[in-house]
């Protein structure tokens, strides 16, 4: 294998939820290896800010932005139609959009996220973004990939919680009653597990059309979490630390390029070893 197989020149990569923390990193990963990115998210201002940040490091001409709500099929169809009019083919789709509720001391402990009290409204909203949105985008852009001889790649961004259950102990706060303790909500596990099912389905559905589909399941990324939370989580990870935000870039490059040409339907877990304990 040569390093040339990691290159993505002349490839257009559409990223959903691109204005978020990992969305920016996925975009940087693609731009680093010569690809062009189409950044999509629900807020145009955040997309413009993201493009400005990326343009300070990469060629601005390789960065397009498009406001798109993944929960609305008509939004996705419009973006697809606009790209086609501009003769831009989506060669790679990264389904990254998600709602990830934060827990910890910086937020008021609440009963809202606990399993006993979790509302159907929150269930529907989070599944609409994280799972139905990935389905819609895969359906629309994947169909186009499969319609000619060029094929393509779909990469679903899942989580280490696609293969293990949340350890709710790491979210617990001192001095809080049990029924008020913050938790990772049920929707997060359901969505991330569901993305693996979607990955396997799509990987076999269009396999003979040249469309590969895989999942990346990252572990926790170190940002501004509470120190006590970080200590608890680090004890669950064989490497003894959370990931830096840029440590998933090379895996994204691998899975989106010809370097992984014989990888299909797989869930690549990059978690510092947490899921082996």
Phi and psi restraints in degrees (value plus and minus 20) as a CYANA .aco file:
   2 UNK   PHI    -124.6   -84.6
   2 UNK   PSI     139.7   179.7
   3 UNK   PHI     -85.0   -45.0
   3 UNK   PSI     -39.9     0.1
   4 UNK   PHI     -78.9   -38.9
   4 UNK   PSI     -47.8    -7.8
   5 UNK   PHI     -88.6   -48.6
   5 UNK   PSI     -37.1     2.9
   6 UNK   PHI    -104.1   -64.1
   6 UNK   PSI     -31.9     8.1
   7 UNK   PHI     -92.0   -52.0
   7 UNK   PSI     127.7   167.7
   8 UNK   PHI    -148.0  -108.0
   8 UNK   PSI      11.0    51.0
   9 UNK   PHI     -76.6   -36.6
   9 UNK   PSI     121.3   161.3
  10 UNK   PHI      46.0    86.0
  10 UNK   PSI      -3.3    36.7
  11 UNK   PHI    -130.5   -90.5
  11 UNK   PSI     115.6   155.6
  12 UNK   PHI    -125.3   -85.3
  12 UNK   PSI     105.3   145.3
  13 UNK   PHI    -137.4   -97.4
  13 UNK   PSI      96.5   136.5
  14 UNK   PHI    -113.7   -73.7
  14 UNK   PSI     108.8   148.8
  15 UNK   PHI    -140.1  -100.1
  15 UNK   PSI     104.4   144.4
  16 UNK   PHI    -109.8   -69.8
  16 UNK   PSI     135.1   175.1
  17 UNK   PHI      38.4    78.4
  17 UNK   PSI      16.0    56.0
  18 UNK   PHI     -93.5   -53.5
  18 UNK   PSI     -36.0     4.0
  19 UNK   PHI    -106.1   -66.1
  19 UNK   PSI     -23.3    16.7
  20 UNK   PHI    -103.0   -63.0
  20 UNK   PSI     157.4   197.4
  21 UNK   PHI     -75.0   -35.0
  21 UNK   PSI     -77.1   -37.1
  22 UNK   PHI     -94.4   -54.4
  22 UNK   PSI     -47.6    -7.6
  23 UNK   PHI     -77.9   -37.9
  23 UNK   PSI     -63.6   -23.6
  24 UNK   PHI     -82.9   -42.9
  24 UNK   PSI     -59.2   -19.2
  25 UNK   PHI     -88.8   -48.8
  25 UNK   PSI     -59.5   -19.5
  26 UNK   PHI     -81.8   -41.8
  26 UNK   PSI     -62.0   -22.0
  27 UNK   PHI     -82.9   -42.9
  27 UNK   PSI     -64.5   -24.5
  28 UNK   PHI     -80.4   -40.4
  28 UNK   PSI     -59.9   -19.9
  29 UNK   PHI     -79.5   -39.5
  29 UNK   PSI     -64.4   -24.4
  30 UNK   PHI     -88.3   -48.3
  30 UNK   PSI     -64.6   -24.6
  31 UNK   PHI     -84.3   -44.3
  31 UNK   PSI     -53.9   -13.9
  32 UNK   PHI     -80.0   -40.0
  32 UNK   PSI     -50.6   -10.6
  33 UNK   PHI    -127.6   -87.6
  33 UNK   PSI       3.3    43.3
  34 UNK   PHI      69.4   109.4
  34 UNK   PSI     -16.8    23.2
  35 UNK   PHI    -100.9   -60.9
  35 UNK   PSI     147.9   187.9
  36 UNK   PHI    -128.4   -88.4
  36 UNK   PSI     125.2   165.2
  37 UNK   PHI    -138.5   -98.5
  37 UNK   PSI     124.5   164.5
  38 UNK   PHI    -135.5   -95.5
  38 UNK   PSI      84.7   124.7
  39 UNK   PHI    -108.4   -68.4
  39 UNK   PSI     105.2   145.2
  40 UNK   PHI    -145.5  -105.5
  40 UNK   PSI     125.5   165.5
  41 UNK   PHI    -187.3  -147.3
  41 UNK   PSI     155.2   195.2
  42 UNK   PHI    -104.1   -64.1
  42 UNK   PSI     -36.0     4.0
  43 UNK   PHI    -138.6   -98.6
  43 UNK   PSI      96.9   136.9
  44 UNK   PHI     -83.4   -43.4
  44 UNK   PSI     -59.4   -19.4
  45 UNK   PHI     -80.3   -40.3
  45 UNK   PSI     -62.9   -22.9
  46 UNK   PHI     -86.8   -46.8
  46 UNK   PSI     -55.3   -15.3
  47 UNK   PHI     -85.2   -45.2
  47 UNK   PSI     -62.7   -22.7
  48 UNK   PHI     -83.1   -43.1
  48 UNK   PSI     -61.0   -21.0
  49 UNK   PHI     -83.8   -43.8
  49 UNK   PSI     -60.4   -20.4
  50 UNK   PHI     -84.9   -44.9
  50 UNK   PSI     -63.3   -23.3
  51 UNK   PHI     -81.9   -41.9
  51 UNK   PSI     -59.3   -19.3
  52 UNK   PHI     -82.1   -42.1
  52 UNK   PSI     -63.0   -23.0
  53 UNK   PHI     -83.6   -43.6
  53 UNK   PSI     -67.3   -27.3
  54 UNK   PHI     -87.8   -47.8
  54 UNK   PSI     -53.9   -13.9
  55 UNK   PHI     -87.9   -47.9
  55 UNK   PSI     -39.7     0.3
  56 UNK   PHI     -95.8   -55.8
  56 UNK   PSI     -33.9     6.1
  57 UNK   PHI    -136.2   -96.2
  57 UNK   PSI     -45.0    -5.0
  58 UNK   PHI    -152.6  -112.6
  58 UNK   PSI     150.5   190.5
  59 UNK   PHI     -85.5   -45.5
  59 UNK   PSI      97.6   137.6
  60 UNK   PHI     -78.9   -38.9
  60 UNK   PSI     -46.6    -6.6
  61 UNK   PHI     -89.6   -49.6
  61 UNK   PSI     -32.8     7.2
  62 UNK   PHI    -114.5   -74.5
  62 UNK   PSI     -13.4    26.6
  63 UNK   PHI    -145.1  -105.1
  63 UNK   PSI      95.7   135.7
  64 UNK   PHI    -131.5   -91.5
  64 UNK   PSI     131.1   171.1
  65 UNK   PHI    -146.0  -106.0
  65 UNK   PSI     127.9   167.9
  66 UNK   PHI    -172.5  -132.5
  66 UNK   PSI     100.9   140.9
  67 UNK   PHI     -86.0   -46.0
  67 UNK   PSI     108.4   148.4
  68 UNK   PHI    -175.4  -135.4
  68 UNK   PSI     110.7   150.7
  69 UNK   PHI    -120.7   -80.7
  69 UNK   PSI      92.9   132.9
  70 UNK   PHI     -88.6   -48.6
  70 UNK   PSI     -33.2     6.8
  71 UNK   PHI    -102.8   -62.8
  71 UNK   PSI     -29.2    10.8
  72 UNK   PHI    -134.0   -94.0
  72 UNK   PSI      89.7   129.7
  73 UNK   PHI     -79.3   -39.3
  73 UNK   PSI     -55.6   -15.6
  74 UNK   PHI     -84.6   -44.6
  74 UNK   PSI     -52.5   -12.5
  75 UNK   PHI     -83.5   -43.5
  75 UNK   PSI     -66.0   -26.0
  76 UNK   PHI     -86.6   -46.6
  76 UNK   PSI     -61.4   -21.4
  77 UNK   PHI     -82.8   -42.8
  77 UNK   PSI     -58.0   -18.0
  78 UNK   PHI     -84.7   -44.7
  78 UNK   PSI     -64.7   -24.7
  79 UNK   PHI     -81.5   -41.5
  79 UNK   PSI     -64.0   -24.0
  80 UNK   PHI     -79.8   -39.8
  80 UNK   PSI     -63.5   -23.5
  81 UNK   PHI     -85.7   -45.7
  81 UNK   PSI     -63.2   -23.2
  82 UNK   PHI     -83.1   -43.1
  82 UNK   PSI     -60.4   -20.4
  83 UNK   PHI     -85.2   -45.2
  83 UNK   PSI     -60.8   -20.8
  84 UNK   PHI     -82.9   -42.9
  84 UNK   PSI     -60.2   -20.2
  85 UNK   PHI     -81.4   -41.4
  85 UNK   PSI     -54.2   -14.2
  86 UNK   PHI    -107.5   -67.5
  86 UNK   PSI     -12.3    27.7
  87 UNK   PHI      38.6    78.6
  87 UNK   PSI      18.7    58.7
  88 UNK   PHI    -128.2   -88.2
  88 UNK   PSI      96.6   136.6
  89 UNK   PHI    -114.6   -74.6
  89 UNK   PSI     111.8   151.8
  90 UNK   PHI    -101.1   -61.1
  90 UNK   PSI      90.8   130.8
  91 UNK   PHI    -109.7   -69.7
  91 UNK   PSI     -49.0    -9.0
  92 UNK   PHI    -157.8  -117.8
  92 UNK   PSI     115.6   155.6
  93 UNK   PHI    -137.0   -97.0
  93 UNK   PSI     106.5   146.5
  94 UNK   PHI    -131.4   -91.4
  94 UNK   PSI      88.3   128.3
  95 UNK   PHI    -103.1   -63.1
  95 UNK   PSI      78.4   118.4
  96 UNK   PHI    -136.9   -96.9
  96 UNK   PSI     -36.4     3.6
  97 UNK   PHI     -81.0   -41.0
  97 UNK   PSI     115.5   155.5
  98 UNK   PHI    -184.7  -144.7
  98 UNK   PSI     138.8   178.8
  99 UNK   PHI    -128.8   -88.8
  99 UNK   PSI     101.3   141.3
 100 UNK   PHI    -142.6  -102.6
 100 UNK   PSI      71.5   111.5
 101 UNK   PHI     -79.3   -39.3
 101 UNK   PSI     112.6   152.6
 102 UNK   PHI    -111.0   -71.0
 102 UNK   PSI     124.7   164.7
 103 UNK   PHI    -150.6  -110.6
 103 UNK   PSI     134.3   174.3
 104 UNK   PHI     122.2   162.2
 104 UNK   PSI    -192.4  -152.4
 105 UNK   PHI     -86.2   -46.2
 105 UNK   PSI     -44.7    -4.7
 106 UNK   PHI     -95.4   -55.4
 106 UNK   PSI     -31.3     8.7
 107 UNK   PHI    -136.3   -96.3
 107 UNK   PSI     130.8   170.8
 108 UNK   PHI     -89.3   -49.3
 108 UNK   PSI     106.6   146.6
 109 UNK   PHI     -75.0   -35.0
 109 UNK   PSI     120.5   160.5
 110 UNK   PHI    -164.9  -124.9
 110 UNK   PSI     132.2   172.2
 111 UNK   PHI    -100.6   -60.6
 111 UNK   PSI     -31.3     8.7
 112 UNK   PHI     -78.4   -38.4
 112 UNK   PSI     -60.0   -20.0
 113 UNK   PHI    -105.2   -65.2
 113 UNK   PSI     -31.3     8.7
 114 UNK   PHI     -88.6   -48.6
 114 UNK   PSI     127.5   167.5
 115 UNK   PHI     -74.4   -34.4
 115 UNK   PSI     -60.8   -20.8
 116 UNK   PHI     -83.2   -43.2
 116 UNK   PSI     -47.1    -7.1
 117 UNK   PHI    -135.5   -95.5
 117 UNK   PSI     -19.0    21.0
 118 UNK   PHI     -83.5   -43.5
 118 UNK   PSI     109.9   149.9
 119 UNK   PHI    -107.3   -67.3
 119 UNK   PSI     134.4   174.4
 120 UNK   PHI     -87.1   -47.1
 120 UNK   PSI     -48.5    -8.5
 121 UNK   PHI     -85.0   -45.0
 121 UNK   PSI     -65.5   -25.5
 122 UNK   PHI     -87.7   -47.7
 122 UNK   PSI     -58.8   -18.8
 123 UNK   PHI     -76.7   -36.7
 123 UNK   PSI     -71.0   -31.0
 124 UNK   PHI     -83.9   -43.9
 124 UNK   PSI     -64.0   -24.0
 125 UNK   PHI     -81.7   -41.7
 125 UNK   PSI     -68.4   -28.4
 126 UNK   PHI     -90.1   -50.1
 126 UNK   PSI     -58.0   -18.0
 127 UNK   PHI     -90.4   -50.4
 127 UNK   PSI     -52.7   -12.7
 128 UNK   PHI     -81.3   -41.3
 128 UNK   PSI     -63.8   -23.8
 129 UNK   PHI     -94.2   -54.2
 129 UNK   PSI     -73.4   -33.4
 130 UNK   PHI     -99.9   -59.9
 130 UNK   PSI     -48.5    -8.5
 131 UNK   PHI    -136.6   -96.6
 131 UNK   PSI     -73.1   -33.1
 132 UNK   PHI     -84.3   -44.3
 132 UNK   PSI     -56.7   -16.7
 133 UNK   PHI     -82.1   -42.1
 133 UNK   PSI     -60.8   -20.8
 134 UNK   PHI     -86.1   -46.1
 134 UNK   PSI     -56.9   -16.9
 135 UNK   PHI     -83.6   -43.6
 135 UNK   PSI     -70.0   -30.0
 136 UNK   PHI     -77.8   -37.8
 136 UNK   PSI     -68.5   -28.5
 137 UNK   PHI     -85.4   -45.4
 137 UNK   PSI     -60.4   -20.4
 138 UNK   PHI     -84.7   -44.7
 138 UNK   PSI     -60.9   -20.9
 139 UNK   PHI     -82.9   -42.9
 139 UNK   PSI     -68.0   -28.0
 140 UNK   PHI     -95.7   -55.7
 140 UNK   PSI     -72.8   -32.8
 141 UNK   PHI     -98.2   -58.2
 141 UNK   PSI     -52.1   -12.1
 142 UNK   PHI     -86.3   -46.3
 142 UNK   PSI     -58.0   -18.0
 143 UNK   PHI     -79.9   -39.9
 143 UNK   PSI     -60.9   -20.9
 144 UNK   PHI     -87.1   -47.1
 144 UNK   PSI     -60.8   -20.8
 145 UNK   PHI     -79.0   -39.0
 145 UNK   PSI     -59.9   -19.9
 146 UNK   PHI     -99.8   -59.8
 146 UNK   PSI     -29.4    10.6
 147 UNK   PHI    -105.1   -65.1
 147 UNK   PSI     -32.1     7.9
 148 UNK   PHI    -147.6  -107.6
 148 UNK   PSI    -192.5  -152.5
 149 UNK   PHI    -106.1   -66.1
 149 UNK   PSI     -18.0    22.0
 150 UNK   PHI    -106.7   -66.7
 150 UNK   PSI     -44.5    -4.5
 151 UNK   PHI      46.7    86.7
 151 UNK   PSI    -173.0  -133.0
 152 UNK   PHI     147.5   187.5
 152 UNK   PSI    -193.2  -153.2
 153 UNK   PHI    -153.7  -113.7
 153 UNK   PSI     115.7   155.7
 154 UNK   PHI    -139.3   -99.3
 154 UNK   PSI     107.0   147.0
 155 UNK   PHI    -140.3  -100.3
 155 UNK   PSI      98.0   138.0
 156 UNK   PHI    -116.8   -76.8
 156 UNK   PSI     107.8   147.8
 157 UNK   PHI    -110.3   -70.3
 157 UNK   PSI      87.5   127.5
 158 UNK   PHI    -123.6   -83.6
 158 UNK   PSI    -152.0  -112.0
 159 UNK   PHI    -186.7  -146.7
 159 UNK   PSI     139.2   179.2
 160 UNK   PHI     -80.3   -40.3
 160 UNK   PSI     -39.8     0.2
 161 UNK   PHI     -99.3   -59.3
 161 UNK   PSI     -10.9    29.1
 162 UNK   PHI    -103.0   -63.0
 162 UNK   PSI     -36.1     3.9
 163 UNK   PHI    -142.0  -102.0
 163 UNK   PSI     -32.0     8.0
 164 UNK   PHI    -152.2  -112.2
 164 UNK   PSI     143.9   183.9
 165 UNK   PHI    -108.3   -68.3
 165 UNK   PSI     131.2   171.2
 166 UNK   PHI     -78.8   -38.8
 166 UNK   PSI     115.3   155.3
 167 UNK   PHI    -108.2   -68.2
 167 UNK   PSI      76.1   116.1
 168 UNK   PHI     -85.1   -45.1
 168 UNK   PSI     -35.6     4.4
 169 UNK   PHI     -83.5   -43.5
 169 UNK   PSI     -48.7    -8.7
 170 UNK   PHI     -94.2   -54.2
 170 UNK   PSI     -34.5     5.5
 171 UNK   PHI    -115.6   -75.6
 171 UNK   PSI     -30.0    10.0
 172 UNK   PHI     -86.1   -46.1
 172 UNK   PSI     122.6   162.6
 173 UNK   PHI    -135.5   -95.5
 173 UNK   PSI     125.0   165.0
 174 UNK   PHI     -91.9   -51.9
 174 UNK   PSI     125.3   165.3
 175 UNK   PHI      57.4    97.4
 175 UNK   PSI      -6.0    34.0
 176 UNK   PHI    -135.9   -95.9
 176 UNK   PSI     114.8   154.8
 177 UNK   PHI     -84.3   -44.3
 177 UNK   PSI     135.2   175.2
 178 UNK   PHI     -77.7   -37.7
 178 UNK   PSI     -61.2   -21.2
 179 UNK   PHI     -97.9   -57.9
 179 UNK   PSI     -19.5    20.5
 180 UNK   PHI    -132.3   -92.3
 180 UNK   PSI     -22.2    17.8
 181 UNK   PHI     -84.2   -44.2
 181 UNK   PSI     116.5   156.5
 182 UNK   PHI     -88.1   -48.1
 182 UNK   PSI     130.1   170.1
 183 UNK   PHI    -161.9  -121.9
 183 UNK   PSI     139.3   179.3
 184 UNK   PHI     -95.8   -55.8
 184 UNK   PSI     106.3   146.3
 185 UNK   PHI     -92.9   -52.9
 185 UNK   PSI     137.8   177.8
 186 UNK   PHI     -79.4   -39.4
 186 UNK   PSI     -53.8   -13.8
 187 UNK   PHI     -80.4   -40.4
 187 UNK   PSI     -55.0   -15.0
 188 UNK   PHI     -81.6   -41.6
 188 UNK   PSI     -66.9   -26.9
 189 UNK   PHI     -84.6   -44.6
 189 UNK   PSI     -63.6   -23.6
 190 UNK   PHI     -82.6   -42.6
 190 UNK   PSI     -64.7   -24.7
 191 UNK   PHI     -84.5   -44.5
 191 UNK   PSI     -68.2   -28.2
 192 UNK   PHI     -87.8   -47.8
 192 UNK   PSI     -55.0   -15.0
 193 UNK   PHI     -88.5   -48.5
 193 UNK   PSI     -60.2   -20.2
 194 UNK   PHI     -82.6   -42.6
 194 UNK   PSI     -55.4   -15.4
 195 UNK   PHI     -83.8   -43.8
 195 UNK   PSI     -51.5   -11.5
 196 UNK   PHI     -89.2   -49.2
 196 UNK   PSI     -60.2   -20.2
 197 UNK   PHI     -82.4   -42.4
 197 UNK   PSI     -63.4   -23.4
 198 UNK   PHI     -81.9   -41.9
 198 UNK   PSI     -61.6   -21.6
 199 UNK   PHI     -77.7   -37.7
 199 UNK   PSI     -68.3   -28.3
 200 UNK   PHI     -86.9   -46.9
 200 UNK   PSI     -59.0   -19.0
 201 UNK   PHI     -82.9   -42.9
 201 UNK   PSI     -71.9   -31.9
 202 UNK   PHI     -85.1   -45.1
 202 UNK   PSI     -56.2   -16.2
 203 UNK   PHI     -80.2   -40.2
 203 UNK   PSI     -53.0   -13.0
 204 UNK   PHI    -112.1   -72.1
 204 UNK   PSI     -48.8    -8.8
 205 UNK   PHI     -84.9   -44.9
 205 UNK   PSI     -64.5   -24.5
 206 UNK   PHI    -131.8   -91.8
 206 UNK   PSI      -1.9    38.1
 207 UNK   PHI     -79.1   -39.1
 207 UNK   PSI     -59.1   -19.1
 208 UNK   PHI    -100.4   -60.4
 208 UNK   PSI     -22.5    17.5
 209 UNK   PHI    -119.4   -79.4
 209 UNK   PSI     -15.1    24.9
 210 UNK   PHI      63.2   103.2
 210 UNK   PSI      -4.9    35.1
 211 UNK   PHI    -122.1   -82.1
 211 UNK   PSI      97.7   137.7
 212 UNK   PHI    -119.6   -79.6
 212 UNK   PSI     128.0   168.0
 213 UNK   PHI    -158.4  -118.4
 213 UNK   PSI     106.4   146.4
 214 UNK   PHI    -156.0  -116.0
 214 UNK   PSI     150.5   190.5
 215 UNK   PHI    -144.2  -104.2
 215 UNK   PSI     125.5   165.5
 216 UNK   PHI    -132.4   -92.4
 216 UNK   PSI     105.7   145.7
 217 UNK   PHI    -135.0   -95.0
 217 UNK   PSI      74.0   114.0
 218 UNK   PHI     -97.2   -57.2
 218 UNK   PSI     136.3   176.3
 219 UNK   PHI    -107.4   -67.4
 219 UNK   PSI    -191.3  -151.3
 220 UNK   PHI     -87.3   -47.3
 220 UNK   PSI     121.4   161.4
 221 UNK   PHI    -122.7   -82.7
 221 UNK   PSI     111.9   151.9
 222 UNK   PHI     -93.0   -53.0
 222 UNK   PSI      99.4   139.4
 223 UNK   PHI    -149.4  -109.4
 223 UNK   PSI    -126.3   -86.3
 224 UNK   PHI    -140.8  -100.8
 224 UNK   PSI      14.5    54.5
 225 UNK   PHI     -85.9   -45.9
 225 UNK   PSI     139.4   179.4
 226 UNK   PHI     -82.6   -42.6
 226 UNK   PSI     121.1   161.1
 227 UNK   PHI     -78.9   -38.9
 227 UNK   PSI     -58.0   -18.0
 228 UNK   PHI     -85.7   -45.7
 228 UNK   PSI     -60.0   -20.0
 229 UNK   PHI     -82.4   -42.4
 229 UNK   PSI     -65.1   -25.1
 230 UNK   PHI     -79.7   -39.7
 230 UNK   PSI     -64.1   -24.1
 231 UNK   PHI     -80.9   -40.9
 231 UNK   PSI     -64.1   -24.1
 232 UNK   PHI     -82.3   -42.3
 232 UNK   PSI     -65.3   -25.3
 233 UNK   PHI     -89.5   -49.5
 233 UNK   PSI     -59.6   -19.6
 234 UNK   PHI     -78.7   -38.7
 234 UNK   PSI     -52.5   -12.5
 235 UNK   PHI     -88.7   -48.7
 235 UNK   PSI     -38.1     1.9
 236 UNK   PHI    -111.8   -71.8
 236 UNK   PSI     -23.7    16.3
 237 UNK   PHI    -132.8   -92.8
 237 UNK   PSI     101.8   141.8
 238 UNK   PHI     -73.4   -33.4
 238 UNK   PSI     -56.4   -16.4
 239 UNK   PHI     -94.9   -54.9
 239 UNK   PSI     -28.9    11.1
 240 UNK   PHI      55.9    95.9
 240 UNK   PSI      -3.0    37.0
 241 UNK   PHI    -177.6  -137.6
 241 UNK   PSI     140.5   180.5
 242 UNK   PHI    -101.0   -61.0
 242 UNK   PSI     149.0   189.0
 243 UNK   PHI     -99.5   -59.5
 243 UNK   PSI     127.5   167.5
 244 UNK   PHI     -95.8   -55.8
 244 UNK   PSI     133.6   173.6
 245 UNK   PHI     -83.2   -43.2
 245 UNK   PSI     -43.0    -3.0
 246 UNK   PHI    -116.0   -76.0
 246 UNK   PSI     -14.7    25.3
 247 UNK   PHI    -100.4   -60.4
 247 UNK   PSI     -23.1    16.9
 248 UNK   PHI    -120.3   -80.3
 248 UNK   PSI     -24.6    15.4
 249 UNK   PHI     -78.2   -38.2
 249 UNK   PSI     -67.7   -27.7
 250 UNK   PHI     -85.8   -45.8
 250 UNK   PSI     -52.2   -12.2
 251 UNK   PHI     -89.6   -49.6
 251 UNK   PSI     -58.6   -18.6
 252 UNK   PHI     -82.3   -42.3
 252 UNK   PSI     -64.5   -24.5
 253 UNK   PHI     -80.1   -40.1
 253 UNK   PSI     -63.1   -23.1
 254 UNK   PHI     -81.9   -41.9
 254 UNK   PSI     -70.0   -30.0
 255 UNK   PHI     -92.6   -52.6
 255 UNK   PSI     -42.8    -2.8
 256 UNK   PHI    -112.5   -72.5
 256 UNK   PSI     -25.7    14.3
 257 UNK   PHI    -135.9   -95.9
 257 UNK   PSI     157.1   197.1
 258 UNK   PHI     -90.0   -50.0
 258 UNK   PSI     -28.9    11.1
 259 UNK   PHI     -80.6   -40.6
 259 UNK   PSI     -45.5    -5.5
 260 UNK   PHI    -130.9   -90.9
 260 UNK   PSI      12.7    52.7
 261 UNK   PHI     -79.6   -39.6
 261 UNK   PSI     -40.9    -0.9
 262 UNK   PHI    -130.2   -90.2
 262 UNK   PSI      -2.9    37.1
 263 UNK   PHI    -123.7   -83.7
 263 UNK   PSI     101.0   141.0
 264 UNK   PHI    -170.9  -130.9
 264 UNK   PSI     111.9   151.9
 265 UNK   PHI      56.1    96.1
 265 UNK   PSI      -1.4    38.6
 266 UNK   PHI    -122.2   -82.2
 266 UNK   PSI     133.8   173.8
 267 UNK   PHI    -130.0   -90.0
 267 UNK   PSI      84.9   124.9
 268 UNK   PHI    -110.5   -70.5
 268 UNK   PSI      90.3   130.3
 269 UNK   PHI    -113.9   -73.9
 269 UNK   PSI     101.5   141.5
 270 UNK   PHI    -143.6  -103.6
 270 UNK   PSI      72.7   112.7
 271 UNK   PHI    -158.9  -118.9
 271 UNK   PSI      -2.6    37.4
 272 UNK   PHI      48.9    88.9
 272 UNK   PSI     -10.2    29.8
 273 UNK   PHI      76.1   116.1
 273 UNK   PSI     -14.5    25.5
 274 UNK   PHI     -75.8   -35.8
 274 UNK   PSI     -60.9   -20.9
 275 UNK   PHI     -98.1   -58.1
 275 UNK   PSI     -22.1    17.9
 276 UNK   PHI    -114.5   -74.5
 276 UNK   PSI     -26.8    13.2
